[in-house]
Amino acid sequence: MKITFIGATRMVTGSCYLIQTKDINVLIDCGLFQGTKDDKQKNGKCFPFNPSEIQYLLLTHAHLDHSGLIPKLTKEGFTGKILATSATVDLCRVMLLDSAHIQEYDTAWENKKRIRAGKTLLTPLYTVKEANDSLAYFQGVRYNEIISLGHGIKVRFQDAGHILGSAIIELWFGGDTGEKKLVLSGDLGQKNLPLVKDPTPIEEGDYVLIESTYGNRRHKGIQETTDEIIQAVTESLKKGGNVVIPAFAVGRSQDILYILNQMSREGKVNPFQIFMDSPMAIQATRITLKHLECLDKETLELLEKGQLPGRSLTLKFTESVEDSKAINMVKSGAVIIAASGMCDGGRILHHLKHNLWRSECSVIFVGYQARGTLGRRIVEGAKKVDIFGEEIAVKARIYTIGGLSAHADQFGLIQWLGQFQKKPRRIFVTHGEEETALGFAESIKKQLNIDAYAPMCMEEVEI
């Protein structure tokens, strides 16, 4: 078997790995590159393989850095099966269409300038129709079910505890020396997060691909994180400002709602109003409530008791553009949750434009901020930022709360690897910035005494 590391190699986004045997070609993830302009330009390049020769795409979860190039893949000839958990399939129906809408909108905006400049017009990466067409290839699977792909290949999806429907993929393949097993962690969640279950322990595997987004740091505990959010929210509301939370529509938005609801139930905050300003986050929340099989025991108990939402919360879902704009008239007493989580686009930009320059307001970052994004610049201490061509002063108080990250930290990743009853032959470290991935590989060697390596882009490895 040969693995070609196509994306998320010494960088965080663009997850994509090609697995080939003499009889079958299997793709793991097909994600967008996000972050800098140079990173995003990779999305328009030809795939380094023939899409029509791929029989299966195994999708770890719905986040766009793992799924966002699927419409391009099907547009360019893929006609195989896309296997993913049922929750991931439902989320992709929302996320890929939303991504396509953004591709069309951004291209139309750029082409207006190109027409005036006499330049060649651009075409979107993919259209809404092409995204919708790609959905026909999806097939939902259940956790913990072994599926034969033929040619001696078997696969099983296990809960990764990252977002709703996220999966660890176990892949068995035959060889001259007998059956071998490859384990792909996907994005591993941390233990004790709201809503979703903890990552499934895996006890055996000959080779492992593991993510390393936070492979160089430790997160704060969930209780300390909750206390920080309470402090950030109460301080801002006392000052007469608003709280703006850039959050990924799938995962973090639902976690934030859960924690704010918990604060309300326990009487830790005075009454306030929450605006969930993201049509996709609203749909994702509805999908979350549909897939009870993915939720942890505590969440299910609260739903059964009717304790979601709490009494002191006023929760408003804003789907229309008009409702979104109306939020900007609210000068105090509001918690505004909007995407994108990295402030790379979407409605969050409008809310930052109206609140970032106000010292009585605060911005709470609860997720990873990739290099080149507006969120990263704000977190790193920028005094002024450009939003829609206007210079905006950064005077709001900025909070970075890593304890709510959907990714396991270094301790959690090492702990998960430590559950293997027999040491894997080799571990491949992916999905982390170069310094982090290389450093985490060294940590694995020192702490677990297992060969670990961070592959380069387009590197091929025979196993």
C-alpha positions as CSV (number, residue, x, y, z in Angstrom):
1,M,0.0,0.0,0.0
2,K,1.2,3.5,-0.8
3,I,0.1,6.7,1.0
4,T,0.5,10.1,-0.8
5,F,0.3,13.0,1.6
6,I,-1.5,15.7,-0.5
7,G,-2.7,18.3,2.1
8,A,-2.5,19.2,5.8
9,T,1.2,18.4,5.5
10,R,3.1,20.7,7.9
11,M,0.1,23.0,7.8
12,V,-3.4,22.8,9.3
13,T,-5.8,23.0,6.3
14,G,-6.4,21.1,3.1
15,S,-6.7,17.6,4.6
16,C,-6.3,15.0,1.8
17,Y,-4.5,11.7,1.6
18,L,-4.4,9.2,-1.3
19,I,-4.2,5.5,-0.4
20,Q,-3.4,3.1,-3.2
21,T,-3.0,-0.6,-3.6
22,K,-2.6,-2.5,-6.9
23,D,-6.4,-2.9,-7.0
24,I,-8.0,0.2,-5.5
25,N,-7.6,3.9,-4.9
26,V,-9.1,5.4,-1.7
27,L,-9.0,9.1,-0.8
28,I,-9.2,10.2,2.8
29,D,-10.8,13.7,3.0
30,C,-10.8,16.3,0.3
31,G,-10.5,19.7,2.1
32,L,-10.1,23.3,1.2
33,F,-6.9,25.1,1.9
34,Q,-7.6,28.1,4.1
35,G,-5.5,31.0,5.5
36,T,-3.1,33.0,3.4
37,K,-3.7,34.1,-0.2
38,D,-1.1,31.6,-1.4
39,D,-2.7,28.8,0.6
40,K,-6.1,29.6,-0.9
41,Q,-4.7,29.6,-4.5
42,K,-3.9,25.9,-4.1
43,N,-7.7,25.2,-4.2
44,G,-7.8,26.1,-7.9
45,K,-4.9,23.8,-9.0
46,C,-5.5,20.5,-10.6
47,F,-5.7,17.5,-8.3
48,P,-2.4,15.5,-8.3
49,F,-4.4,12.4,-9.3
50,N,-7.2,11.5,-11.7
51,P,-10.5,11.9,-9.8
52,S,-12.2,9.3,-12.1
53,E,-9.8,6.7,-10.8
54,I,-10.8,7.1,-7.2
55,Q,-13.2,4.4,-6.1
56,Y,-13.9,5.7,-2.5
57,L,-13.6,8.9,-0.6
58,L,-13.7,8.3,3.2
59,L,-14.6,11.5,5.0
60,T,-13.6,12.1,8.6
61,H,-16.0,15.0,9.2
62,A,-17.8,18.0,7.7
63,H,-15.5,20.9,8.4
64,L,-14.5,22.5,5.1
65,D,-10.8,22.0,5.5
66,H,-11.7,18.3,5.2
67,S,-14.7,18.4,2.9
68,G,-14.7,21.7,1.0
69,L,-13.2,20.4,-2.3
70,I,-15.6,17.6,-2.8
71,P,-17.8,19.5,-5.4
72,K,-14.6,20.2,-7.4
73,L,-13.7,16.5,-7.1
74,T,-17.0,15.3,-8.5
75,K,-17.1,18.1,-11.1
76,E,-13.7,16.8,-12.4
77,G,-14.7,13.2,-12.8
78,F,-15.1,11.4,-9.5
79,T,-18.1,8.9,-9.6
80,G,-17.3,6.6,-6.7
81,K,-18.8,6.5,-3.2
82,I,-18.3,9.0,-0.4
83,L,-18.6,7.3,2.9
84,A,-19.2,9.3,6.0
85,T,-21.3,9.1,9.2
86,S,-25.0,10.0,8.8
87,A,-24.5,13.2,10.8
88,T,-21.6,14.2,8.6
89,V,-23.7,13.6,5.5
90,D,-26.4,15.9,6.9
91,L,-23.9,18.6,7.8
92,C,-22.2,18.5,4.4
93,R,-25.6,19.1,2.7
94,V,-25.6,22.5,4.5
95,M,-21.9,23.3,4.5
96,L,-21.0,22.5,0.9
97,L,-24.0,24.5,-0.5
98,D,-23.0,27.4,1.7
99,S,-19.4,27.2,0.5
100,A,-20.6,27.2,-3.1
101,H,-22.7,30.3,-2.5
102,I,-19.6,32.0,-1.1
103,Q,-17.5,30.9,-4.1
104,E,-20.1,32.3,-6.5
105,Y,-20.5,35.6,-4.5
106,D,-16.8,36.2,-4.2
107,T,-16.2,35.5,-7.8
108,A,-19.0,37.8,-8.9
109,W,-17.6,40.6,-6.7
110,E,-14.1,40.1,-8.1
111,N,-15.4,40.0,-11.7
112,K,-17.1,43.4,-11.3
113,K,-13.6,44.9,-10.7
114,R,-12.1,42.9,-13.5
115,I,-14.7,44.1,-16.0
116,R,-13.8,47.7,-15.2
117,A,-10.1,46.9,-15.5
118,G,-10.5,45.0,-18.7
119,K,-9.2,41.8,-17.2
120,T,-10.2,38.2,-17.9
121,L,-13.2,37.1,-15.9
122,L,-12.9,34.3,-13.3
123,T,-15.1,31.3,-12.8
124,P,-16.0,30.1,-9.2
125,L,-14.2,27.1,-7.8
126,Y,-17.6,25.4,-8.0
127,T,-21.2,26.5,-8.2
128,V,-24.2,25.8,-6.0
129,K,-25.5,23.4,-8.7
130,E,-22.2,21.5,-8.7
131,A,-22.2,21.3,-4.9
132,N,-25.7,20.0,-4.9
133,D,-24.7,17.4,-7.6
134,S,-21.9,16.2,-5.4
135,L,-24.3,15.2,-2.6
136,A,-25.6,12.3,-4.7
137,Y,-22.4,10.5,-4.1
138,F,-22.6,10.5,-0.3
139,Q,-23.6,7.4,1.6
140,G,-24.2,7.4,5.4
141,V,-22.6,4.8,7.6
142,R,-22.9,4.0,11.3
143,Y,-20.2,4.1,13.9
144,N,-18.5,0.8,14.8
145,E,-19.6,-1.0,11.6
146,I,-17.0,-2.8,9.6
147,I,-17.6,-2.2,5.9
148,S,-15.9,-4.1,3.0
149,L,-14.6,-2.0,0.2
150,G,-13.5,-5.0,-1.8
151,H,-10.1,-6.2,-2.8
152,G,-9.2,-7.1,0.8
153,I,-9.9,-3.6,2.2
154,K,-12.2,-3.0,5.2
155,V,-13.1,0.2,7.0
156,R,-14.7,1.2,10.3
157,F,-15.7,4.7,11.5
158,Q,-15.3,5.4,15.2
159,D,-16.3,8.6,17.1
160,A,-13.5,11.2,17.1
161,G,-15.3,13.5,19.7
162,H,-14.4,16.6,17.5
163,I,-17.8,17.7,16.1
164,L,-21.1,16.1,15.5
165,G,-20.4,13.0,13.3
166,S,-16.6,13.3,13.3
167,A,-14.8,10.0,12.9
168,I,-11.6,8.2,13.4
169,I,-11.1,5.8,10.4
170,E,-9.7,2.3,10.8
171,L,-8.6,0.8,7.6
172,W,-7.5,-2.9,7.2
173,F,-5.7,-4.0,4.1
174,G,-4.1,-7.3,3.0
175,G,-0.4,-7.8,2.1
176,D,2.3,-10.3,1.4
177,T,2.9,-10.6,5.2
178,G,-0.7,-10.7,6.2
179,E,-3.3,-8.1,7.1
180,K,-2.2,-4.7,8.3
181,K,-4.1,-1.9,9.9
182,L,-3.9,1.9,9.3
183,V,-5.6,4.3,11.7
184,L,-6.4,7.8,10.7
185,S,-7.3,10.0,13.7
186,G,-9.1,12.7,11.7
187,D,-9.5,15.7,14.0
188,L,-9.5,14.4,17.6
189,G,-11.6,16.1,20.2
190,Q,-10.7,16.6,23.8
191,K,-12.4,14.9,26.6
192,N,-15.3,16.4,28.6
193,L,-16.4,18.9,26.0
194,P,-20.1,19.8,25.9
195,L,-22.5,17.9,23.7
196,V,-20.4,15.3,21.9
197,K,-18.9,12.1,23.3
198,D,-15.2,11.7,24.1
199,P,-12.9,10.3,21.4
200,T,-13.0,6.5,21.0
201,P,-9.9,4.8,22.3
202,I,-8.2,2.6,19.6
203,E,-6.1,-0.3,20.9
204,E,-4.4,-1.6,17.8
205,G,-2.9,-0.4,14.6
206,D,0.3,-0.9,12.6
207,Y,0.4,2.6,11.2
208,V,-1.2,5.8,12.5
209,L,-1.9,9.2,11.0
210,I,-2.5,11.7,13.7
211,E,-3.4,15.4,13.7
212,S,-1.3,17.9,15.6
213,T,-3.2,21.2,15.5
214,Y,-2.4,21.8,19.2
215,G,0.5,19.4,19.5
216,N,2.6,22.0,21.1
217,R,0.5,23.2,24.0
218,R,-1.9,22.3,26.8
219,H,-5.5,23.5,27.0
220,K,-7.1,24.8,30.2
221,G,-9.7,22.6,31.9
222,I,-13.3,22.9,30.9
223,Q,-14.3,24.4,34.3
224,E,-11.6,27.0,34.1
225,T,-12.7,27.7,30.5
226,T,-16.3,28.1,31.5
227,D,-15.3,30.5,34.3
228,E,-13.3,32.6,31.8
229,I,-16.3,32.8,29.5
230,I,-18.5,33.9,32.4
231,Q,-16.0,36.6,33.4
232,A,-15.6,37.8,29.8
233,V,-19.4,38.0,29.3
234,T,-20.3,39.6,32.7
235,E,-17.5,42.2,32.5
236,S,-18.5,43.4,29.1
237,L,-22.2,43.5,29.9
238,K,-21.4,45.5,33.0
239,K,-19.5,48.0,31.0
240,G,-22.5,48.5,28.7
241,G,-21.0,46.8,25.7
242,N,-21.6,43.7,23.6
243,V,-19.7,40.4,23.4
244,V,-18.8,39.2,19.9
245,I,-17.9,35.6,19.5
246,P,-16.5,34.4,16.2
247,A,-17.4,30.7,16.1
248,F,-17.4,28.0,13.6
249,A,-21.0,27.3,12.5
250,V,-20.6,23.6,13.2
251,G,-19.3,22.6,16.6
252,R,-18.2,25.7,18.5
253,S,-21.5,27.6,18.0
254,Q,-23.4,24.8,19.6
255,D,-20.8,24.5,22.4
256,I,-21.1,28.2,23.2
257,L,-24.9,28.0,23.3
258,Y,-24.6,25.0,25.7
259,I,-22.2,26.9,28.1
260,L,-24.2,30.1,28.1
261,N,-27.3,28.0,28.8
262,Q,-25.4,26.4,31.7
263,M,-24.5,29.8,33.1
264,S,-28.1,30.8,32.9
265,R,-29.4,27.6,34.6
266,E,-27.0,28.1,37.4
267,G,-27.8,31.8,37.9
268,K,-24.2,32.9,37.3
269,V,-25.2,35.7,34.9
270,N,-27.9,38.4,34.8
271,P,-30.5,38.1,32.0
272,F,-29.1,38.9,28.5
273,Q,-29.9,38.2,24.9
274,I,-28.0,36.0,22.5
275,F,-28.0,36.4,18.8
276,M,-27.1,33.4,16.7
277,D,-26.4,35.2,13.5
278,S,-25.5,32.4,11.1
279,P,-28.1,30.6,8.9
280,M,-25.6,27.7,8.7
281,A,-25.1,27.5,12.5
282,I,-28.9,27.5,12.9
283,Q,-29.2,24.6,10.5
284,A,-26.3,22.8,12.2
285,T,-28.0,23.3,15.6
286,R,-31.1,21.6,14.2
287,I,-29.1,18.8,12.8
288,T,-27.4,18.4,16.2
289,L,-30.8,17.8,17.9
290,K,-31.7,15.3,15.2
291,H,-28.6,13.1,15.8
292,L,-29.0,12.2,19.4
293,E,-26.8,9.1,18.9
294,C,-23.8,11.5,18.8
295,L,-24.6,13.4,22.0
296,D,-23.1,12.7,25.4
297,K,-25.1,11.5,28.4
298,E,-25.3,14.9,30.2
299,T,-26.8,16.6,27.1
300,L,-29.4,13.9,26.6
301,E,-30.4,14.2,30.3
302,L,-30.9,18.0,29.9
303,L,-32.9,17.6,26.8
304,E,-35.2,15.0,28.5
305,K,-35.7,17.4,31.5
306,G,-36.5,20.3,29.2
307,Q,-33.6,22.4,30.6
308,L,-32.4,23.7,27.2
309,P,-32.5,26.7,27.0
310,G,-32.1,28.3,30.5
311,R,-34.6,30.8,31.9
312,S,-32.6,34.0,31.8
313,L,-31.6,33.6,28.1
314,T,-33.3,35.3,25.2
315,L,-32.1,33.4,22.2
316,K,-32.7,34.9,18.8
317,F,-31.9,33.1,15.5
318,T,-31.3,35.6,12.7
319,E,-31.4,34.0,9.2
320,S,-32.2,37.0,7.0
321,V,-29.8,39.7,6.0
322,E,-32.2,42.4,7.4
323,D,-32.3,40.7,10.8
324,S,-28.5,40.5,10.8
325,K,-28.2,44.2,10.1
326,A,-30.6,45.0,12.8
327,I,-28.2,43.5,15.4
328,N,-25.9,46.4,14.7
329,M,-28.4,48.7,16.3
330,V,-28.0,46.9,19.6
331,K,-25.3,48.8,21.5
332,S,-25.2,46.8,24.8
333,G,-26.4,43.7,26.6
334,A,-25.9,41.3,23.7
335,V,-23.8,38.2,23.0
336,I,-23.4,37.9,19.2
337,I,-22.3,34.5,17.8
338,A,-21.4,34.5,14.1
339,A,-19.2,32.7,11.6
340,S,-16.6,32.4,10.3
341,G,-14.6,31.3,13.3
342,M,-11.4,32.7,11.9
343,C,-13.0,36.0,10.8
344,D,-12.2,35.1,7.2
345,G,-15.6,36.1,5.9
346,G,-19.3,36.0,6.7
347,R,-21.4,38.0,9.0
348,I,-18.8,38.2,11.8
349,L,-17.0,40.9,9.8
350,H,-20.0,43.2,10.1
351,H,-20.2,42.7,13.9
352,L,-16.5,43.3,14.3
353,K,-16.7,46.5,12.3
354,H,-19.4,47.8,14.7
355,N,-17.9,46.6,18.0
356,L,-14.2,46.1,17.7
357,W,-13.4,49.8,18.1
358,R,-15.5,50.1,21.3
359,S,-13.5,49.7,24.5
360,E,-16.6,48.6,26.4
361,C,-17.0,45.6,24.2
362,S,-15.1,42.3,24.0
363,V,-14.3,39.7,21.5
364,I,-13.9,36.1,22.6
365,F,-12.0,33.7,20.3
366,V,-12.8,30.0,21.1
367,G,-11.1,28.3,18.1
368,Y,-7.9,27.9,16.2
369,Q,-6.9,31.0,14.1
370,A,-4.9,30.0,11.0
371,R,-2.0,32.1,9.8
372,G,-3.1,34.8,7.4
373,T,-6.6,35.2,8.8
374,L,-8.1,38.3,10.4
375,G,-8.7,36.4,13.6
376,R,-5.0,35.5,13.8
377,R,-4.0,39.2,13.4
378,I,-6.4,40.3,16.2
379,V,-5.3,37.5,18.5
380,E,-1.6,38.4,17.9
381,G,-2.2,42.0,19.1
382,A,-2.9,44.1,16.0
383,K,-3.9,47.7,17.0
384,K,-5.7,48.3,13.7
385,V,-7.2,46.0,11.1
386,D,-8.8,46.4,7.7
387,I,-12.5,45.3,7.4
388,F,-14.2,45.9,4.1
389,G,-11.6,48.4,3.1
390,E,-12.0,50.5,6.3
391,E,-9.4,50.8,9.0
392,I,-10.8,49.8,12.3
393,A,-9.1,50.3,15.7
394,V,-8.9,47.3,18.0
395,K,-10.0,48.7,21.4
396,A,-12.3,46.0,22.5
397,R,-10.9,43.6,25.1
398,I,-9.7,40.4,23.3
399,Y,-10.0,37.0,25.0
400,T,-8.5,33.8,23.6
401,I,-10.0,30.8,25.3
402,G,-8.4,27.6,24.1
403,G,-10.0,25.3,26.6
404,L,-13.1,25.0,24.4
405,S,-11.1,24.0,21.3
406,A,-12.6,21.1,19.4
407,H,-9.0,19.7,19.1
408,A,-7.2,17.7,21.7
409,D,-4.0,19.3,23.1
410,Q,-0.6,17.7,23.3
411,F,-1.5,15.8,26.5
412,G,-4.8,14.5,25.0
413,L,-3.1,13.4,21.7
414,I,-0.3,11.6,23.6
415,Q,-2.9,10.0,25.9
416,W,-4.9,8.8,23.0
417,L,-1.9,7.3,21.3
418,G,-0.9,5.7,24.7
419,Q,-4.0,3.6,24.6
420,F,-2.7,1.4,21.8
421,Q,-2.0,-2.0,23.4
422,K,0.8,-2.7,20.9
423,K,3.0,0.1,19.7
424,P,2.4,1.1,16.1
425,R,5.3,0.6,13.7
426,R,5.2,4.3,12.7
427,I,3.2,7.4,13.3
428,F,2.7,10.1,10.7
429,V,2.0,13.5,12.1
430,T,-0.2,15.7,10.0
431,H,-2.6,18.7,10.3
432,G,-0.4,21.1,12.2
433,E,1.8,24.1,11.3
434,E,5.3,23.0,10.5
435,E,7.0,23.8,13.7
436,T,4.2,22.2,15.7
437,A,4.1,19.0,13.6
438,L,7.8,18.6,13.8
439,G,7.8,19.3,17.5
440,F,5.0,16.9,18.2
441,A,6.7,14.1,16.3
442,E,9.7,14.5,18.6
443,S,7.4,14.5,21.6
444,I,5.9,11.1,20.4
445,K,9.4,9.7,20.1
446,K,10.5,10.8,23.5
447,Q,7.3,10.1,25.5
448,L,6.1,6.9,23.7
449,N,9.3,5.6,22.1
450,I,7.5,5.2,18.8
451,D,8.9,6.2,15.4
452,A,7.1,9.4,14.3
453,Y,7.5,11.6,11.3
454,A,5.8,14.7,9.8
455,P,5.6,14.1,6.0
456,M,6.0,16.8,3.4
457,C,3.5,17.8,0.8
458,M,3.2,15.1,-2.0
459,E,5.5,12.8,-0.2
460,E,4.8,9.1,-1.0
461,V,5.3,6.4,1.6
462,E,5.1,2.6,1.1
463,I,3.7,0.7,4.0
